[in-house]
Amino acid sequence: AIAGGLSAFPATIVMAPTERIKCLLQVQSHAGGKPQYSGMMDCAVQVYRTGGIRSLYKGTALTLMRDGPGSVAWFTVYELVKKEMMRAQGIEDPSQLSPLAVVVAGGFAGMACWGVAIPPDVLKSRYQTAPEGTYKGLMDVYRTLMREEGAGALLTGFRPAMIRAFPANAACF
């Protein structure tokens, strides 16, 4: 589980810029005009030209805050569910687990991951898509969200994430 959490560090080096680009593309307006970005590469180039490499990596700390604990939850729950399935099936060797047991363990692991990851993901997405200068840092994003929308806003998207998490993670196995 700890190794899974530590895996977030090298993964974030690749994921942070792509997360930023994905979020910007998701929130760009198409209503009544031409979108700001024509695609992923155009977005990356414009973000880089505007703010340099730091702008591409905007939100890196929040990506780590999402993916580190999320990975720990994923690996922990996966192993715990597998062990419980082994106990229920009366076996001691994990390789003897039924395919259904492995799929179920993966599904619950995904739900655990996103259950932990949604609040920092909400903060990350808000920070990454806000115009430059809106927030002074991640704590400012948090304080603003709590003041203006309340704690419930930290769970924005929770229901669809849970609905997607089980089958998407089960399918990995």
Phi, psi and omega in degrees: 000317180293319177299321176299318178296320179292336179296342179295332183296303179293327179296325182294330178303322179273319188286325186303310179295322180290327175296316180299313180296316179302313181297317179296319178294325181291327185260356180295145185272136174250352185291121173068021178178185181282137177296154182294325183240140179273351179169188185298312183293319178298318178299312181300316181295315180296318179297317179296315181297325182285316187227006179073194184297326179300324180291323177295327181265013178300126180096009182300316181298320179290328175296318176295321179294335177277310190280328178298297179298325178299318179292321176299314179298317182300305184293322180297309181294321178303311181292319179295317179293319177300315179298319179293322177293322177296317179298315181295328180270355178069036180237160179245342182260118181302333180292346179269359178298144177291153177303323179298319179297320180293318178297316179297317178300317178296320179297313178293325177298317178297320177296320178296317180303306183287335174299324179276327190275341185300310181303310178292334177292320177299312179298317180299312182296320178297316181294315184291334184259352180288144175302149180307136178090354180295316182239149177274346181165185186294325178293328177292322176300312181299309182299318180296314180298314181296318181292317187272330186233342180088172185298329180301333180295337177294343181255016177303127180087004183300311184300308179297327178296319179292320179297321180282326190299315184297302183294324182295319180279327175298322182294341179293345185250000000 
